[in-house]
Amino acid sequence: MKRLFLLILLISSAIISRAQTNYLNITNYKVYYGWAHRAPQDWMIIRQFENNDRNFLFLVNPQTLETKIDEAVFYDVKPMTLAVARAYFRTTPYIKAIDKAEKQSKNLQDAGIESGLPKETGISLTADLCPSHRPLDRIIFTDIYKEFQKVETPVPVALSITGVWMRQHQQDLQWLKQLQKEHEIYITWINHSFNHRVSAKLPLKENFLLEAGTDINYEVLETEKAMLKNGLLPSVFFRFPGLVSDQQLVYKITDFGLIPIGTDAWLAKGQASQPGSIVLIHANGNEPVGVNDFINLLKSKTQSIAKKQWLLYDLRESVDEEFETDSSKVKQ
């Protein structure tokens, strides 16, 4: 009976980790680092929280950048400081990506990882969902699926989401979740801060998350909690509002275990995509030029898409493969 009970628990955990679970009663949500093992995989822990009196971990596969939420009871766990955890997993693509982002931290705009998979023909699409009174540009997602349904499904797309957008656009959010449920698209959810503060008067060096009085812990952790409450799985990526940061802010974000993601092709600003580009558009109704440019880009690639010569790439794979290592397992 004991073995049967353990088997039921393991199966239940696997189902929970794959499903879009809504964690509606989150308490004690906190930054927490460590090593977690469940054969055959080592995971890095970056958060811990409780929900309905059960202890959960936010886990990162350091080899693939895959994330998942699972109950702590199913893992061998060793708490670590951030410095010890980064040293332990130092040879993995995850930590190498964080290291590279920190080395590119001095830019006022567009710090972090800007491109991936430069040898491949195609792009990684990122669409930002900043606070907006306008509805979601659904045509982006319907056109993506229309173009790629015969060659690549579900179609990967990364969405940078804010807490305010989630709160104000529940119907649009449910529509996106339904597309993912029906395997039309696969979404990597990027933390884009909760409030996305912006001032029309302040210079960039004092604007967005650099504005005085900004609570970075709230902006990061409350967004993650809002994702979990809405049944979204947070990734390890973070996009700065306005792409604006300074070196100190970049290090604050990497101290959360997150990888800042920039862009080398903001279409609305006339930046053309290249092979391996991380393309940026806004899907929140505020950037029709960028949306039209992306739709035109899709149309121009119709024949190449049909021949699988131009594809959309999963952002996690794009970043992961740039830092791929021969070590398949981190030794304890």
N, C-alpha and C positions, 0 to 999 in steps of 0.2 A: 504493500500500500504506500509505503514511503517513496519508493521508486516511481510509482505511478503518479503520486502527487507532484514530485519533482518534474516529471515529464510534462505534466499538464501546465505547470508554471512556466517551463521553458517554451512550450508551444504558444502559450498566451503572450509571453514577452515578445516572441518573434512576430506575432500578429500585430501587437501594439506598435512595435517599432516601424512596421511597414505602413500601417494605416495613418490617415490624417487625423490623429487624435486631437480633440480639443481639451486643453488643460485649463479648466474653468476655475479652479480653486488653488491657485499657486500661492505658496507662502515660502518665506526664507530663500528667495531666489538670490543667489550670490555667485561671485567669481570664485572658482575652486579649481585648483590644478592637481593633476596626478596621473598615474598610470592605471589603466584598467585592462584586465585580460580575461578573455573568454575564448577558449580554444576555437580556431587556431590564431586568433587575431589580437594584436596589441592595439589599444586605443589610448588617446590622450584625453583626459577629462579637462573641460574648461569651465563648466558650470555645475552647480548642484541646486536642487530645489525640492520642495515637498508639494504633493498634490493629493488631497483626500487621504492624508496620513501615510502616504507611501513616498519613499525617498527615490528621486530620479537624478540621473546624470545626463548632461549634454556632452556627447562624445564625438571625437574627430578621429577618423582613420587617417593617420599621418602619411600614409602612402598614396591614398587616392583623393584626399580632401572630402570624402563622404562624411556626412554628419548623421547622427541619430540621437533620439531620446530613449533611454531605457532605464529600467529599475536597477538600482545599485546592487540589490541582492543577488543578481545573476553573474556578478563579476568578482574576480580577485582585484582588490583596490589598494593602491599605495599612494597616499597623499604626498604631494611634492610642492615645493615653492615653484614659482614661474621659472626662475633661473635654472633650477635643477631639472625641471621638466624639459625646458628647451635644450639643455645640454644632453639629456637622455635621448631625445628624439632628433638630435642635431643633423643627422645624415638623411633625414626624410624630406620629401618634396614640400611638406607643410611648413617645416621650420625654415627651409631654404627660401621659400617664398616670402616668409615674414622678414628674413634677413635682407632680402633684396629690396623689399618695400622700405625698410629702414634706411638702406643706403641711398634711396631715392626720395628722401624725406625733406630736402631743403627747398624744393620748389614751392612757391606760394600757391600755385595751381597745378593740379594733375600729378600730385605725388602718388607713389605706389606703383603697382603693376599696371602697365599700359597696353601690353600686347602679349600674345601667346601663340604657339604653333606657327612660327613664321614660315615653315617649310610646306604648310598645307594651303590648299586653295579653298578659301572660305573665311568665315568670320565667326566671332562670338558676339551675339547680339545682347546688349544690355539696354533695358528701357527703364527710365526713372519714373517713380510715382510720387512726386512731390505733392504737398497740399495744394488742392485746386477745387474750385467750385464747378469746374466743367467735368463731364463724364469721361470715362475711359475711352481711349481711341481703339475700339474693338476691331476696326478694320485691319490693324497691324496683325492681330493674332489669327483672324479668319483668312487673311491673304497668305500668311506664313504656312498655315496648314494646307491651303489650296495648292500652293506651289510644291510643297514637299511631301504630300501624303503618299505619293507612289514610291518615293525613294528613301525617306527618312522619317519614321514615326516612332515614338512621339518626338516632335521637333523641339530641340532644346532652346530655351531662352532664359536669361537671367533678369529678374525684376528687382530694382532697388526700391524698397518700400518704406514709407514713413508711418509712424503711429497715427498721425492726424489723418492721413489718407485712408488708412484702414477704418478709422472711426467714422469717417464721413461718406465712405463709398462701399457700404456693405453689399449692395446688389452687384456692383462690378466685381468685388472680391469673390463673391459666391460664383459668379459667371466664370472667372478665371479658374477657380478650384474645380468647377465642373469640367472644363476643358482638359484639365490635368487628369481628373478621374476617368474621363473617356479616352485617355491616352492620345489625345490630339497634340498636346504640348507637354513638355517636362520643364517645370520651373525651378530654377535655383533662386532662392529668396535672399536678397542682399539687404543688410541693415543700412538704412539711409538716414538714421537719426529719428527721434520721435517728432519733434516740432519743426525741424528744418527752418530754423530762425534765419531771417534775411532782412536787411535794411537797405532802402533805396538811397540813403544818405551816407552811410559809413563806407570808408575805403575798405578794400578787400582784406587788408591785414587786421581789421577790427570787425569783420563781418562774418556771417554764417556761424559756424561753431567757434570762431575766434572772438565773437562778441562778448563783451564783459558780462559776467554773471551767468554764463552758460554752465549748466551742471552736466558734465560729460557722462557721469555715471547714470544719470536719469536718461539721457538721450540714447545711450547704448542699451542699457538693461531693460528699460521700459518698452523699448521697441521689440526686443526679443520676447518679453513676456506677452506683449500684444500679439505677436506672431503665433506663439504657442496657444494662446486662448482662442485664436481664430483658426486653429488647425493647420498652421503653416510650419514647415520645418526650417529653422534658421540655418544658413550656411556659415562658413567661416570668413565671408567677405564683408567688407564695409566700404561704402562709397560716401565721400565727404560731400555734403550739400554745397552746390556751386563748384565742386572740385577744389575747394579752398581749404588750406591747412598750413601749418608751419611744422617745423621739426618736432617741437615739443608735443603738439597735438598728434602727430603720426605715432610717436612713441606711446602716448596714452592709449591709442587704439590698439597697437600691437600688444600692449600690456593686457588687453582683454582677450588676447589670443586670436585677434582678427587680422585679416590681410586687406589693407587698403587697395581698392581697385580704381584705376583711372581710366583713361581712354586715349587712343591715338587717332580717333575718327569721330568727332562730334559733328554729325552730318549737318545740323542746322547752322553750324559755323563755317561750312564750306570745306571741312576736312574730309578728304576722300579716303575710303577704306582701302587697305592693302591686304595681301594674304596674311592671315593670322591676326588681323586687327580686332581689338575690343571696341566695337561700335557703340556709340551712345546716341539714343534718341529719348525723347520724353513722350510717354504714353498717357499723360494725365490731361490731355486736351489743350495744353498751353503752348504746344510747339508744332503747329501744322506744317511748317516748312520742313522740319526734320522728319516728320511722318511721311510726307509726300516724297522726300528724297529717298527714304528707305523703300517705299512702295515702288518707286521708279528703279531703284537698284535691283529689287527682286525681279521686276519685269525684264530688265536687261540681262538677267542671268537665267532666264527660263530654260533655254536649251542646255546650258551647262549643268543646271540642277537636274534636268531629266537624265543626263548622262552621268550623274554623280560626280561631276567635275567641279562643282561649287556647292558647299554644304554649310550648314550652321553647326557650330561645335559647342559642346557642353563646356561652360566656363571652367568648371572644376578640372576637366580633362586638359583644357588648354593650359592652365597654370601648372597642373600636376606634371604633365609630360615635359615641360620646360626644365623641371628640376628633378626628373626621374633619376632614381638611383638603382644600382644593381643589388643593393641589400634588400632582400625581400622581407626581412624581419629584424626588428631592433632587439639586440641582446640586452638582457637585464644585467 
